[in-house]
Amino acid sequence: MNIAVTPDKLKPADFASDQEVRWCPGCGDYAILKAVQRTLPDIDTPKENYVFVSGIGCSSRFPYYMSTYGFHTIHGRAPAIATGMKIANPELDIWMVTGDGDGFSIGGNHMLHVLRRNVDLQILLCNNEIYGLTKGQYSPTSGVGLRTPSSPDGSVDTPLKPLVFTLGAGARFAARAYDTQKTLPDVLKRAHAHKGTSMVEILQNCIVYNDAVFDNVLARDVAAEKQLHVEHGKPMIFGAEKNKGIRLNTSTLTLEAVTIGEDGVTEADVLVHDEKNRSLATLIAAMDGNELPVAFGVIYCDPAPTYEDGITQKLEQAKEETAPSMDALLRQGHTWQA
């Protein structure tokens, strides 16, 4: 008699490899790794289909610590490798892990193209605004004035904003979280559910070379005033008293923070988050915690056909076309004329 056997539900420990996790004590990558391992058991994907791809950097050690297939590639080229994998086998569930230097300096061109092509994979951008593995040089996302071994008098570069770049490149999904955020697995699940390229920027602390860089947004005593947690269809309200909101200044087409109950402001004046509105998403993604809070959650999600689906369609069309015989190809004449 045949008896159907239901496989046991996977647990976070099933995704932990036998390798010793070797990041600096206190590194935010530990929390991100645990969040990913907590996320995967709740996703309906066979374990053998998962592939973790990375470039070079501290966060790029990720594939060693995941009990899945993985590929530790070369600096900045993870998007190209991940794209090739997805085209070769669309059934693979690909997660790309990168850092702000690996992803947006040497890998900026590759990042641009994976985003615009809309390859179906998840990108986890661990942003600590510094080069950690190579000992503390300033990165594309570092703030102006940051003193490092490569900018001893302070960086003069305008920092790149990863999610603004992402949206400008034409990506269809953009989200932000931080390393110790309890709801990080929920954001990762939303990213996975999106069919297409999903970019998740994760603010991550480098305790050695850029410690407390995000304290102006993440520290407990300022978090309520400096964080805006967006949710589709909900008003953009924040603050310890939940009495502050984001309003569109229609004369300048810019966002501004307002206090409900002051100067005639009501909740009706507060913007409602629409995750399908790219223009609004770009404005929200640019908020940096100075005059306006930093937005967390799914900032943009508007699915479109994926790159690999287009490639597969072309291949199927080619198979249906009647190919000439080899003899006919050899006798069809010159292929080039002066």
N, C-alpha and C positions, 0 to 999 in steps of 0.2 A: 504494500500500500504506500502510495506517495503522500508524504506529509509536507505541507508548505512550511518553510522555515522563515520566520521573520528575522532579518538581521538586527543585531543589537544596535541601539542608537549610539552614535559616536559621541565621545566625551572630549572636552578640551585636552585632556592628557593624551588622547589618541593623535593629536597633531603636534605634540612636543617630540622633537628628535632626541637622540641619545648624545648629542653634542653639548658640551659645557657652554652655557651662554656667557659670553665674555664681552661685556660692555662695562664701562666705568660704573662703579657703585653710584646709584642715584640717577643714572641716565634715563631719560624719558622713553628710550626705545624698549625698555623692559615692559612698561605699561602697555605700549602699543602692541608688542608681541603677545602679551596675555589677552588683550582685547580681541586680536585676530583669532587666537586659539579658542576663545569663548564664542566667537561669531560662527565659525565654520560648522560646528555640529548642528546649528539651526538652519543651515542652507541645504536644500535638497540637491546636492551634487555628490556623485560617487567619489570617494576619496582618491581613487586612482586618476581622476580627471583634473585634480588641482595641480597647478604649476606656479611656483613663485619665482619671479625673475627680478634680478637686481643689477645695478651697475657697480660703482665703487664708492665707498664711504662707510661710515659707521653703521647706518641703517641698512646698508646693502649686504650685511652679514645675515640678513633675515633668512635666506633659503637654507642656511646650515641648521637653523633652529626649528625649522618646520618639518614634520614627518610627512612630507609630500614630495612630488617631483619638484626640481628646482634647477635654476641656471644662474650662476654668478658670472655676469658678463663683464665687458670692459667699460671703462669710464664713459658715461653718457650715452651708451649705445643700447641700453636695455629696451627702449621703445622699438628699435628696429628688430631686435631678436624676438620680442614679444609679438610684434606684428607678423613676423614670419611664421611663428608657431601657430598663431590663430588662423592664418590662411591655410597652412598645411593640414591642420586638424581643428576645425571649428568647434568640435565637441569639448575641447579643453577649456577649463575654467582658470583663466590667467589673472594673476595678481602681480602687479609690478610695484616694487618698493624702491624708492629713490630719496635723495636728499636735495636741499636747495642748491648746493653746488653741483652735484652730479646731474641733476635734472635741468637746471636753468643756466649753467655756465657752459661747460664743454658739451652738455647734452641738450642745449636749448633748441638747436635746429631739429633734432630728432623728436623732442617733446612737441614742438610746433606741429609736426606732420602727423604724429599719432593722434593728436587732439583733433585736427581738422578732418582727418580721414574717418574718425568715429569707429575705430576698431573696438570690438566688444571685449573690454578688459577693465579691471579696476586699477587705478594708480593711487598708491599711498605716498604722499609727499611729506616726508618728515622734515619739517622746517624749523631749524634751530638758529637760523640767521648767522651761521659760522661754518667754516670748514673744520670739522672735529678730527677726522682721521689723520689729516696732514698737519695737525698741531696749531689750529687757531687762526688761520688767515681769514680775512673778511670775505664774505660770499655775495652773490648777486642780491640777496635779500637783507643784507646787513644795513643797519641804520647809518645815516650820515654822522660823521664824527667818531665812529667806532675805532678805537686804537687796537691794532693787532700787529703781529710780526710783519705783515705785508702792507700795513697802513699805520706806521708808528706815529704819524702826526694826525691821524684821524682820517677816515675814509671820506672822500668827497663825492662818491658815486650816489646817485639817486637810487634808492632800493627798488627792486622789482617787486610787484605785487602778484604773487602766483595765480590767484583766482581771476584777477583782471586780465592777465596774460591768457589764461585758460579760455575765458569767454571771448576775448579778442581773436583767438585762434579758431573760433567756431565750435568749441566743444558743446555738448548737449547736456552735461551734468557737472555741477560744481558744488562742493560742500566743504565745510570747515569744522574742525573739532580740535580738541587739545589732548595731550597724551594721557592724562589721568582722569579724563571726563568719563563719568559712569555710563553715559549714554553713547559713548563711542561705538559699541557694537551695533546700536540701532542705526547710526549713520552708515556704518559699513554694510549693513543689510540693505539699506536703501540704495547704496551705490551698486551693490551686486544685483539688485532687482532691475536696475536700469539696463536696457539693452543698448550698448554703445560704450564709448569711452567715459568712464566715471573718474573724475579727479576729486580726491579728498585731501585737502591740505590739513595736516595735523601739526599744530604748534607743539614743539618738543623741546624740552630743556636740556641743554648741554651744561652739566654741572661743573665741568672743568674749564672750558674756554669761553662760555657766554652765559654763565649762571644767572638766573633770575631775569633774563632778557624780557620775559613776558609778564613780569610781576605787575606792571602797570595795568594789566588787563585781567590777569588770573589770580592775583593775590586776594585772599578772602575779604579783606577790608575794603576792596574796591570793585570786586567782581560784579555785584548787582548793578553798579552804575556804569560799568565799562563793558558789559556783555549784553548783546541782544540775541536772544535765541528765537530764530525765525521758524515759522510753521505755516505751511500753505493755507491760505484762507483765514489766517488769524491776524489781528492788528499787531503792528510792530511796537509793542509796549515793553518797557524795561524799567529798571530802578528798584531800589529797596522797597519803596512803597507802591511799586507798579503804577506810578503816576506820571511817567515820562514816556514819550513816544517819538517816532520819526515821522516828519511831515515833509511833503514836497513843496519847495518854494517855487511856485509857478512862474514867477518873474525871472528867476535865474536858472531854473531847471536844476536845482541842487537840493540835496537833502539837508534837513536841519532838525535838531533836537528841540522838543517843546515839552512844557509841563502842563498836563491836563488840569484844568481848573484855573489857570492863570491866563490873563490877557484874552479871555473869552475862548480859550482852546478847549474843545471837547474831544471825546474819543472818536467822534465822527471825522475829526480832522486828521487823525492818525492813519498813515498808509496801511493797507491790508497787503500782506505778503502774497505775491503771485509768482510762484516758482517757474511759470512758463514765460514770464516777461523778461527778455534778455536785457533790455535797457535798464529796467529797475534792478535786475541782478547785478549788473556792472556797477551801478551806483552803490549798492549795498556792499559788494565785494571790496570796494575801495575804502570803506570806512576803517580807520586805523587806530581808534582808541584815544585820539586827541580830543577834537571837538565832538566827535560822534563815537558811539560804542563800536566794538568789533562784533560782526555778525557771525553766529555759529548755527550749524544745521544745514539743511539742504537749501542752498541759495538759488540754484537753477536746475530744472529738470524738464526737458522737452525732447522726447525721443525722436529719432530719425533713422532711416535705413543705415545699416552698418556696412563698413568697408568689406568685410569678408563675405557678406551676403551678395554684394555687387560682384565680387570676384567669382563666387560660386555660380552666379547666374551667367556670367560670361563664359565660364567653362562648359556649362550645360548647353549653351547655345552653340558653342564650337563643336561639341560632340554630335549635335543634331545636323550640322551641315555636312553635305556629302563631299568628302575629300577626293581629289583626283588620284589616279594611280601613280605610282612612282615613275612608271614609264612616261606618262603624260607630263609629269612635272619636269623630267629631264629633257623632254622634246618641245617644251612650250616656248623656247626661244630665249634671247638675251633678256636679262633682268635690268640692264642698264645700257643706255645709249648716250654717246657724246652729243 
